[in-house]
Amino acid sequence: MKIQTIIIGVLLFTLTLGVQSCKSSDLPQSNEEIQAELAKEKKKKARAQKKIQKEEYKRFWSMQTKEAKKSIRKNKRRQKKAARKRKRR
């Protein structure tokens, strides 16, 4: 009786290991699916990066004083004007 119990235990153990190793994996089957998944991940990262950049931009402008904001706007306009003049030459 003890030998039969040991054999049944070993058989059940090997069966469970065999079933787990034969389990179908969740990996994509074709190249198109892999490309679609990579594109999806890239899009998600880009979206997160854009959100971070937008928050940093808002934080930067909220920290500036009114005079600094005015000065930055003037400098930006002056640089645009200078770039147009360089482009015309």
C-alpha positions, 0 to 999 in steps of 0.5 A, a space after each residue: 500500500 505504501 509503494 502504491 501511494 508513493 507511485 501515485 504521488 510521483 505520477 501526479 507530480 510529474 503530470 502536473 509538471 507536464 501540464 504546466 510545461 505544455 501550457 500555451 504561452 501568451 506570446 504573439 504568434 505572428 510577426 504582425 502581432 509583434 509589430 502591433 504590440 511594439 507600436 502600442 508600447 511605443 505609443 504609450 511611452 510617447 504619450 507618457 513622455 508628452 504628459 510629463 513635458 506638458 506638466 514641466 512646461 506648466 510648472 516652469 511658467 507658474 514659477 516665473 514672475 510677471 516681469 520674467 514672463 514679459 521678458 521671455 515673450 519679448 526675447 522670443 519675438 525678437 528671436 523670431 524676427 531675427 530668424 525671418 531676417 536671416 532667412 530672407 538674406 
